Amino acid sequence: MKNLIYRILAGTIILSILIIVSLVFIGIASDQGSLQITDQEPAMNSDTYSDETLQKLYAEGKYDELKQALVSAVSDPLTNPFSLYSYSATLFELGNREQAAFVFYLAQVRTRAYTQLDPDPSASGALRGALNDGVGQIINPWVGSDAESWKRIAFAAVAYDQGLGYPAPEFGTPKETWEALIDAERAAYAADMESFLGPLDQATHAIQREQNGLYAGPLQDPGEPLPAAWIEPTYLE
């Protein structure tokens, strides 16, 4: 029954996430007050995981190819950070739940600096909050069943972001200011995660989950493991 509920949630939320991301970063990209990275140099092999390609693979049911394309997109430092939320929801629906959780936390940390850089941070902050809530409804209840796995996946995402790199700054922001903002937001997110997940005790957390009527135990149907490059990344200069 829980698996069915997860699939229903994933199936409905993923459509909402894809629509939100598409509207914000395609339909509104011309608005100078909106966050955008559309003027960056094309990423290497980005045509294999463009929005159009991903949507086509999904529509045609080519799920194995779609999974591979999503992994490539997540690994690209020029990928729009807000798109990571839709990638997370898609991976979850496709059965790669452990990867989906990793991408969700990667999205959270990578969108922090962009939200602060936006000339209208309240708007991008509201978008970020809506995406966190929407995708979080399917990720957190699932990954939270096992405290140690939760820590492993979340902290792996934080570590991966440390060397992934970011596109050039927007809105005329000096490079030094942008890099300082990235460092500050990374540190703040890492501190938040350590404060929240660090003290989490496996046994106590399991008892609390069970008292709330939630499953507690090893991650259910995690799918394919995290790619080795996400756990022990080798970054290109």
NUDRENGU-452503 format. One record per residue (C-alpha): x, y, z; residue number from 1; residue in one letter. Coordinates in pm, 1 decimal, decimal comma, padded with zeros to 6 digits, always signed. Each point is the difference from the previous one (the first is absolute). Layout:
% residues N
{atom {X Y Z} NUM 'A'};
...
END
This chain:
% residues 237
{atom {+00000,0 +00000,0 +00000,0} 1 'M'};
{atom {+00281,7 +00242,7 +00087,4} 2 'K'};
{atom {+00167,2 -00069,6 -00335,7} 3 'N'};
{atom {-00327,1 +00079,8 -00177,3} 4 'L'};
{atom {-00034,6 +00324,7 +00193,4} 5 'I'};
{atom {+00355,8 +00097,9 -00090,2} 6 'Y'};
{atom {-00067,9 -00065,0 -00368,4} 7 'R'};
{atom {-00322,9 +00200,3 +00004,4} 8 'I'};
{atom {+00174,6 +00291,5 +00170,3} 9 'L'};
{atom {+00292,4 -00018,1 -00239,2} 10 'A'};
{atom {-00225,6 -00018,7 -00304,3} 11 'G'};
{atom {-00199,1 +00308,7 +00096,6} 12 'T'};
{atom {+00279,2 +00210,7 +00145,7} 13 'I'};
{atom {+00239,9 -00058,5 -00287,5} 14 'I'};
{atom {-00242,3 +00160,9 -00245,8} 15 'L'};
{atom {-00034,2 +00304,6 +00222,5} 16 'S'};
{atom {+00375,2 +00029,0 +00041,9} 17 'I'};
{atom {+00068,1 -00029,7 -00372,8} 18 'L'};
{atom {-00262,6 +00265,3 -00075,0} 19 'I'};
{atom {+00137,1 +00238,9 +00263,2} 20 'I'};
{atom {+00358,4 -00037,5 -00114,7} 21 'V'};
{atom {-00096,8 +00034,0 -00366,5} 22 'S'};
{atom {-00202,1 +00315,3 +00060,8} 23 'L'};
{atom {+00264,7 +00167,8 +00208,6} 24 'V'};
{atom {+00304,5 -00082,3 -00207,9} 25 'F'};
{atom {-00143,9 -00008,1 -00351,0} 26 'I'};
{atom {-00307,6 +00219,7 -00009,6} 27 'G'};
{atom {+00129,2 +00269,1 +00233,5} 28 'I'};
{atom {+00369,3 -00011,6 -00093,4} 29 'A'};
{atom {-00029,6 +00324,0 -00192,6} 30 'S'};
{atom {-00106,6 +00189,7 +00312,9} 31 'D'};
{atom {+00309,2 +00184,2 +00122,8} 32 'Q'};
{atom {-00125,2 -00031,0 +00357,8} 33 'G'};
{atom {+00000,2 -00378,5 -00013,6} 34 'S'};
{atom {+00286,1 -00230,9 +00075,9} 35 'L'};
{atom {+00148,9 -00147,2 -00317,0} 36 'Q'};
{atom {+00310,2 -00178,3 -00120,3} 37 'I'};
{atom {-00102,8 -00025,9 -00363,8} 38 'T'};
{atom {+00292,7 +00209,4 -00125,3} 39 'D'};
{atom {+00264,3 -00244,5 +00122,7} 40 'Q'};
{atom {+00214,7 -00201,5 -00239,4} 41 'E'};
{atom {-00161,5 -00333,1 -00094,4} 42 'P'};
{atom {+00109,3 -00283,7 +00225,3} 43 'A'};
{atom {+00196,1 -00291,2 -00142,4} 44 'M'};
{atom {-00241,2 -00246,1 -00164,5} 45 'N'};
{atom {-00291,0 +00200,7 +00142,5} 46 'S'};
{atom {-00210,3 -00089,0 -00303,6} 47 'D'};
{atom {-00029,1 -00351,8 +00144,0} 48 'T'};
{atom {-00186,3 +00134,0 +00302,2} 49 'Y'};
{atom {-00164,1 +00320,4 -00114,8} 50 'S'};
{atom {-00351,2 +00064,0 +00130,3} 51 'D'};
{atom {-00137,7 -00099,2 -00339,4} 52 'E'};
{atom {+00196,2 -00326,4 -00003,7} 53 'T'};
{atom {-00097,8 -00092,6 +00356,2} 54 'L'};
{atom {-00366,8 +00068,6 -00065,0} 55 'Q'};
{atom {+00012,9 -00203,5 -00320,7} 56 'K'};
{atom {+00163,5 -00297,6 +00171,9} 57 'L'};
{atom {-00262,5 +00015,4 +00273,5} 58 'Y'};
{atom {-00288,8 +00023,0 -00246,5} 59 'A'};
{atom {+00134,3 -00290,2 -00206,4} 60 'E'};
{atom {+00051,8 -00219,1 +00304,4} 61 'G'};
{atom {+00374,6 -00033,9 -00057,0} 62 'K'};
{atom {+00063,1 -00011,0 +00371,9} 63 'Y'};
{atom {+00345,4 -00159,5 +00001,2} 64 'D'};
{atom {+00128,9 +00268,8 -00234,5} 65 'E'};
{atom {-00177,2 +00262,4 +00206,4} 66 'L'};
{atom {+00168,8 -00117,5 +00320,7} 67 'K'};
{atom {+00342,4 +00024,0 -00163,8} 68 'Q'};
{atom {-00078,0 +00343,8 -00140,9} 69 'A'};
{atom {-00113,0 +00124,0 +00340,5} 70 'L'};
{atom {+00322,4 -00118,2 +00163,5} 71 'V'};
{atom {+00196,0 +00192,0 -00265,8} 72 'S'};
{atom {-00210,7 +00310,6 +00053,1} 73 'A'};
{atom {+00046,4 -00009,6 +00376,6} 74 'V'};
{atom {+00376,8 -00035,3 -00046,7} 75 'S'};
{atom {+00024,4 +00310,0 -00219,8} 76 'D'};
{atom {+00094,3 +00315,5 +00195,7} 77 'P'};
{atom {-00186,7 +00214,1 -00254,5} 78 'L'};
{atom {-00331,3 -00175,1 +00060,1} 79 'T'};
{atom {-00263,1 +00243,4 +00121,1} 80 'N'};
{atom {-00009,3 -00069,0 +00376,4} 81 'P'};
{atom {-00376,5 +00037,1 +00018,1} 82 'F'};
{atom {-00039,8 -00272,6 -00263,7} 83 'S'};
{atom {+00155,4 -00244,1 +00246,1} 84 'L'};
{atom {-00331,8 -00013,8 +00184,6} 85 'Y'};
{atom {-00180,0 -00138,1 -00304,8} 86 'S'};
{atom {+00287,0 -00243,2 -00058,7} 87 'Y'};
{atom {-00036,5 -00122,1 +00357,6} 88 'S'};
{atom {-00374,5 -00055,8 -00035,1} 89 'A'};
{atom {+00052,8 -00177,9 -00332,3} 90 'T'};
{atom {+00269,3 -00231,4 +00138,0} 91 'L'};
{atom {-00227,0 -00087,6 +00289,6} 92 'F'};
{atom {-00285,8 -00086,4 -00232,4} 93 'E'};
{atom {+00234,2 -00212,0 -00212,4} 94 'L'};
{atom {+00099,8 -00202,5 +00304,9} 95 'G'};
{atom {+00345,0 +00142,9 +00069,8} 96 'N'};
{atom {-00102,9 +00136,6 +00336,9} 97 'R'};
{atom {+00343,8 +00019,3 +00158,6} 98 'E'};
{atom {+00122,0 +00209,3 -00292,0} 99 'Q'};
{atom {-00314,8 +00210,8 +00023,3} 100 'A'};
{atom {+00069,9 +00081,6 +00364,8} 101 'A'};
{atom {+00359,6 +00095,1 -00079,7} 102 'F'};
{atom {-00112,9 +00233,0 -00279,3} 103 'V'};
{atom {-00264,6 +00157,1 +00223,3} 104 'F'};
{atom {+00259,3 +00103,7 +00260,0} 105 'Y'};
{atom {+00236,1 +00110,2 -00275,8} 106 'L'};
{atom {-00279,3 +00221,2 -00131,8} 107 'A'};
{atom {-00051,4 +00150,8 +00342,4} 108 'Q'};
{atom {+00361,7 +00102,4 +00045,9} 109 'V'};
{atom {+00059,3 +00117,7 -00358,1} 110 'R'};
{atom {-00309,1 +00223,1 -00014,7} 111 'T'};
{atom {+00091,8 +00194,6 +00314,9} 112 'R'};
{atom {+00255,9 +00229,6 -00161,1} 113 'A'};
{atom {-00215,0 +00057,7 -00309,5} 114 'Y'};
{atom {-00292,2 +00100,0 +00216,5} 115 'T'};
{atom {+00211,3 +00262,7 +00175,6} 116 'Q'};
{atom {+00142,7 +00126,5 -00329,8} 117 'L'};
{atom {-00340,4 +00058,6 -00158,1} 118 'D'};
{atom {-00099,2 +00369,8 -00007,0} 119 'P'};
{atom {-00332,5 -00119,8 +00142,1} 120 'D'};
{atom {+00112,9 -00258,2 +00258,5} 121 'P'};
{atom {-00345,9 -00018,7 +00155,8} 122 'S'};
{atom {-00142,4 -00133,9 -00327,5} 123 'A'};
{atom {+00273,6 -00256,0 -00059,8} 124 'S'};
{atom {-00011,8 -00084,4 +00369,9} 125 'G'};
{atom {-00371,6 -00072,9 -00028,8} 126 'A'};
{atom {+00068,8 -00220,1 -00302,0} 127 'L'};
{atom {+00274,6 -00183,7 +00186,7} 128 'R'};
{atom {-00231,0 -00050,8 +00297,5} 129 'G'};
{atom {-00276,1 -00139,3 -00220,2} 130 'A'};
{atom {+00240,1 -00241,8 -00168,9} 131 'L'};
{atom {+00145,1 -00109,8 +00333,1} 132 'N'};
{atom {-00347,9 -00066,4 +00134,1} 133 'D'};
{atom {-00125,9 -00173,7 -00313,6} 134 'G'};
{atom {+00290,0 -00235,1 -00062,6} 135 'V'};
{atom {+00069,7 -00032,9 +00370,8} 136 'G'};
{atom {-00340,9 -00160,9 +00044,8} 137 'Q'};
{atom {+00121,1 -00304,1 -00191,3} 138 'I'};
{atom {+00370,8 -00001,7 +00092,3} 139 'I'};
{atom {+00010,7 +00065,0 +00373,8} 140 'N'};
{atom {-00258,0 -00255,6 +00119,2} 141 'P'};
{atom {+00177,9 -00267,9 -00203,1} 142 'W'};
{atom {+00363,9 +00071,9 +00081,4} 143 'V'};
{atom {-00088,9 +00079,2 +00361,7} 144 'G'};
{atom {-00077,0 -00365,8 +00070,5} 145 'S'};
{atom {+00369,5 -00065,7 +00064,1} 146 'D'};
{atom {+00191,8 +00269,2 +00189,2} 147 'A'};
{atom {+00345,3 -00121,9 -00099,6} 148 'E'};
{atom {-00088,6 -00022,7 -00368,6} 149 'S'};
{atom {-00159,7 +00343,2 +00021,0} 150 'W'};
{atom {+00323,1 +00146,8 +00135,2} 151 'K'};
{atom {+00213,4 -00184,0 -00253,9} 152 'R'};
{atom {-00200,0 +00124,1 -00298,1} 153 'I'};
{atom {-00048,4 +00358,6 +00118,0} 154 'A'};
{atom {+00361,6 +00050,0 +00103,7} 155 'F'};
{atom {+00117,4 -00156,3 -00327,4} 156 'A'};
{atom {-00199,4 +00264,8 -00188,3} 157 'A'};
{atom {+00154,8 +00276,4 +00210,3} 158 'V'};
{atom {+00349,2 -00136,3 -00066,3} 159 'A'};
{atom {-00065,9 -00038,7 -00373,3} 160 'Y'};
{atom {-00108,6 +00361,1 -00033,3} 161 'D'};
{atom {+00323,4 +00122,0 +00157,7} 162 'Q'};
{atom {+00199,4 -00056,5 -00317,1} 163 'G'};
{atom {-00263,2 -00001,3 -00272,1} 164 'L'};
{atom {+00040,4 +00362,3 -00096,5} 165 'G'};
{atom {-00261,1 +00256,9 -00100,9} 166 'Y'};
{atom {-00072,4 +00197,1 -00317,8} 167 'P'};
{atom {+00128,6 +00356,4 -00026,8} 168 'A'};
{atom {-00184,4 +00255,8 +00213,9} 169 'P'};
{atom {-00309,3 +00179,2 -00127,2} 170 'E'};
{atom {-00115,8 +00360,7 +00007,2} 171 'F'};
{atom {+00351,3 +00145,3 -00015,3} 172 'G'};
{atom {+00097,0 -00147,1 +00335,5} 173 'T'};
{atom {+00379,8 +00006,3 +00045,9} 174 'P'};
{atom {+00158,0 -00344,0 -00006,4} 175 'K'};
{atom {+00144,3 +00042,0 +00349,0} 176 'E'};
{atom {-00339,2 +00095,1 +00141,7} 177 'T'};
{atom {-00165,7 -00299,4 -00169,6} 178 'W'};
{atom {+00262,4 -00243,8 +00128,5} 179 'E'};
{atom {-00028,3 +00139,7 +00351,6} 180 'A'};
{atom {-00377,6 -00037,2 -00014,2} 181 'L'};
{atom {+00030,8 -00360,8 -00117,7} 182 'I'};
{atom {+00243,1 -00081,1 +00281,3} 183 'D'};
{atom {-00224,1 +00164,0 +00258,5} 184 'A'};
{atom {-00316,4 -00177,3 -00116,6} 185 'E'};
{atom {+00178,4 -00336,1 -00024,2} 186 'R'};
{atom {+00128,2 +00039,1 +00354,9} 187 'A'};
{atom {-00341,4 +00104,6 +00129,2} 188 'A'};
{atom {-00173,8 -00296,5 -00162,1} 189 'Y'};
{atom {+00263,8 -00244,6 +00124,9} 190 'A'};
{atom {-00040,5 +00140,2 +00352,1} 191 'A'};
{atom {-00378,2 -00033,4 -00020,1} 192 'D'};
{atom {+00024,9 -00361,8 -00113,6} 193 'M'};
{atom {+00254,0 -00084,9 +00268,0} 194 'E'};
{atom {-00220,6 +00159,7 +00264,9} 195 'S'};
{atom {-00307,7 -00189,5 -00120,6} 196 'F'};
{atom {+00139,4 -00338,6 -00099,8} 197 'L'};
{atom {+00319,8 -00021,9 +00202,7} 198 'G'};
{atom {-00163,2 -00071,5 +00339,9} 199 'P'};
{atom {-00252,8 -00241,8 -00152,8} 200 'L'};
{atom {+00022,6 -00334,7 +00179,7} 201 'D'};
{atom {-00097,9 -00305,3 -00203,4} 202 'Q'};
{atom {-00187,8 -00183,5 +00276,5} 203 'A'};
{atom {-00175,1 +00306,7 +00143,5} 204 'T'};
{atom {-00097,1 +00121,2 -00346,1} 205 'H'};
{atom {-00145,0 -00342,0 -00087,2} 206 'A'};
{atom {-00214,1 +00000,7 +00313,3} 207 'I'};
{atom {-00130,1 +00348,4 -00077,9} 208 'Q'};
{atom {-00084,0 -00102,0 -00355,7} 209 'R'};
{atom {-00190,7 -00305,5 +00115,7} 210 'E'};
{atom {-00188,9 +00202,3 +00260,4} 211 'Q'};
{atom {-00112,5 +00228,8 -00282,2} 212 'N'};
{atom {-00117,0 -00294,9 -00206,9} 213 'G'};
{atom {+00289,6 +00021,5 -00244,3} 214 'L'};
{atom {+00222,0 -00279,4 -00125,4} 215 'Y'};
{atom {+00342,6 -00017,7 +00164,2} 216 'A'};
{atom {+00278,5 -00216,1 -00136,8} 217 'G'};
{atom {+00224,9 -00044,5 -00303,4} 218 'P'};
{atom {-00084,4 +00215,2 -00300,2} 219 'L'};
{atom {-00276,9 -00161,6 -00201,6} 220 'Q'};
{atom {+00061,3 -00058,3 -00371,3} 221 'D'};
{atom {+00294,8 +00242,1 -00027,3} 222 'P'};
{atom {+00068,1 -00087,2 -00363,8} 223 'G'};
{atom {+00343,6 +00048,2 -00152,1} 224 'E'};
{atom {+00270,3 +00119,5 +00243,2} 225 'P'};
{atom {+00160,2 +00340,2 -00019,1} 226 'L'};
{atom {+00245,1 +00023,8 -00291,1} 227 'P'};
{atom {+00359,7 -00032,8 +00114,0} 228 'A'};
{atom {+00074,8 +00350,1 -00131,3} 229 'A'};
{atom {-00257,2 +00144,6 +00240,0} 230 'W'};
{atom {+00159,4 -00170,5 +00299,2} 231 'I'};
{atom {+00366,0 +00043,3 -00094,2} 232 'E'};
{atom {-00013,4 +00274,0 -00262,7} 233 'P'};
{atom {+00286,0 +00089,8 -00229,2} 234 'T'};
{atom {-00049,4 +00359,0 -00109,6} 235 'Y'};
{atom {+00127,0 +00135,9 -00325,6} 236 'L'};
{atom {+00193,0 +00324,1 +00016,6} 237 'E'};
END
